[in-house]
């Protein structure tokens, strides 16, 4: 899937765009509005980005976990080279330190991520500060033409680039989950 970003100054136009996409086979998890005006977005029932997802929590936590595993591996190798595992306690203290290191690095990654804008949205910080909105759509290759036709009817939208999107299985899973949640 490919993510298309558009900049707009009109939330009502974005509401119309969302409706047109939904009427042309797009599912709600495929499109999102990134804005600083969350209350206005809520009034229009737009599919806005959750505040926590505007932050880089998930990405930074992953980086922290990878860092933790790397440091823990180096600690285990160092302990093996030094022969510390040959003591009466064996590997138990080294495994505990390695697990604590992984946990600490993962936690620190999360704390750092809470303070940073999402890595995919950093480029839009000035746009959002200027009161504009970013609309993005995750599309399958066969949906490209439909998206182009719909976007052409919205002259105030400005293409802001493309990027990698969520995998199709994630979007389909979110859609199925939403359908089940609505039926309950």
C-alpha positions in Angstrom: 0.0 0.0 0.0 1.0 3.6 -0.6 0.1 6.6 1.5 -0.8 9.8 -0.2 -0.7 13.0 1.8 -2.8 16.1 1.1 -2.9 19.5 2.7 -6.2 21.4 3.2 -7.5 24.4 5.0 -11.1 23.2 5.0 -12.3 20.5 7.4 -15.8 20.5 5.7 -14.2 19.7 2.4 -12.3 16.9 4.1 -15.6 15.5 5.5 -17.0 15.5 1.9 -13.8 13.8 0.7 -14.1 11.1 3.4 -17.7 10.4 2.4 -16.8 10.2 -1.3 -13.9 7.7 -0.4 -16.3 5.6 1.7 -18.8 5.6 -1.2 -16.2 4.4 -3.6 -15.0 1.3 -1.7 -12.4 2.8 0.7 -12.7 1.7 4.3 -12.4 4.1 7.3 -9.0 2.8 8.4 -7.5 3.8 5.0 -7.9 7.6 5.6 -7.0 9.9 8.5 -6.9 13.6 9.3 -3.9 15.0 11.1 -4.7 18.4 12.6 -4.1 20.5 15.7 -7.9 21.3 15.8 -9.1 18.0 17.3 -12.3 19.5 18.6 -13.3 20.8 15.2 -12.4 17.4 13.7 -14.6 15.7 16.3 -17.6 18.0 15.6 -17.5 16.9 11.9 -17.0 13.2 12.8 -13.8 13.1 10.8 -11.4 10.1 11.2 -8.7 11.9 13.1 -5.4 10.6 14.4 -5.5 9.8 18.1 -3.4 12.2 20.1 -1.1 9.4 21.3 -0.5 8.3 17.7 0.7 11.8 16.8 3.6 11.1 19.1 6.5 8.8 18.2 5.8 6.3 21.1 5.6 3.1 19.1 8.5 3.8 16.8 10.8 5.0 19.6 9.8 2.1 21.8 10.8 -0.3 19.0 14.2 1.5 18.7 14.6 1.3 22.5 13.8 -2.5 22.4 16.3 -3.1 19.6 18.9 -1.0 21.5 18.2 -3.0 24.6 18.6 -6.4 22.9 21.9 -5.2 21.3 23.3 -4.0 24.6 22.1 -7.1 26.5 23.7 -9.3 23.8 27.0 -7.4 24.2 26.8 -7.8 28.0 26.2 -11.5 27.7 29.2 -11.9 25.3 31.3 -9.8 27.6 30.3 -12.0 30.6 31.1 -15.1 28.6 34.5 -13.8 27.5 35.3 -12.8 31.1 34.3 -16.3 32.4 31.7 -14.9 34.8 29.3 -17.7 34.0 31.7 -20.2 35.6 30.9 -18.9 39.1 28.6 -20.7 41.5 25.7 -18.5 40.4 26.2 -19.4 36.7 24.3 -17.5 34.1 21.4 -16.3 36.4 22.8 -12.9 37.3 23.9 -12.2 33.7 20.5 -13.1 32.4 18.8 -10.9 35.0 21.0 -8.0 34.0 20.4 -8.6 30.3 16.6 -8.7 30.8 16.7 -5.6 33.0 18.7 -3.8 30.3 16.2 -4.7 27.6 13.3 -3.5 29.8 15.1 -0.3 30.7 16.0 0.6 27.1 12.5 -0.2 25.9 11.0 2.0 28.7 13.4 4.9 27.9 12.6 4.6 24.2 8.9 5.0 25.1 9.5 8.0 27.3 11.6 9.7 24.5 8.9 8.9 22.0 6.2 10.6 24.1 8.1 13.9 23.7 8.6 13.7 19.9 6.2 14.1 17.0 5.6 10.9 15.0 8.5 10.3 12.7 6.3 10.2 9.6 4.5 13.5 10.6 7.6 15.6 11.5 7.6 17.2 8.1 4.1 18.6 8.7 4.8 20.4 11.9 5.0 23.9 10.3 1.9 23.1 8.2 -0.1 22.1 11.3 1.1 25.1 13.3 -0.2 27.4 10.5 -3.7 26.0 11.1 -3.8 23.7 8.1 -4.8 20.0 8.1 -3.1 17.0 6.6 -5.3 14.3 5.1 -3.7 11.0 4.2 -5.0 7.9 2.4 -3.5 4.4 2.3 -4.3 2.9 -1.1 -3.9 -0.4 -2.9 -2.5 -0.1 -6.4 -5.9 -0.9 -7.8 -7.5 2.0 -5.9 -5.1 4.7 -7.3 -7.4 5.7 -10.2 -10.4 6.0 -8.0 -8.4 8.2 -5.5 -7.2 10.4 -8.4 -10.7 10.9 -9.7 -12.1 11.8 -6.3 -9.2 14.1 -5.4 -9.6 15.9 -8.7 -13.0 17.1 -7.5 -11.4 18.9 -4.5 -9.3 21.8 -6.0 -8.3 23.1 -2.6 -6.4 19.9 -1.8 -2.7 20.1 -2.3 -0.6 17.0 -2.8 2.1 16.8 -0.1 3.8 13.6 -1.1 3.7 9.9 -0.7 5.2 7.4 1.8 5.0 3.8 2.8 1.6 2.9 4.3 0.3 0.4 6.8 0.3 -3.1 5.4 -3.0 -4.1 3.8 -3.5 -6.8 6.4 -3.4 -4.2 9.2 -6.0 -2.0 7.4 -8.3 -5.0 6.7 -7.9 -6.2 10.3 -8.8 -2.7 11.6 -11.9 -2.6 9.3 -13.1 -6.0 10.5 -12.5 -5.1 14.1 -14.5 -1.9 13.6 -17.4 -3.8 12.0 -17.5 -6.3 14.9 -17.3 -3.5 17.5 -20.2 -1.6 15.8 -22.4 -4.8 15.8 -22.0 -5.3 19.5 
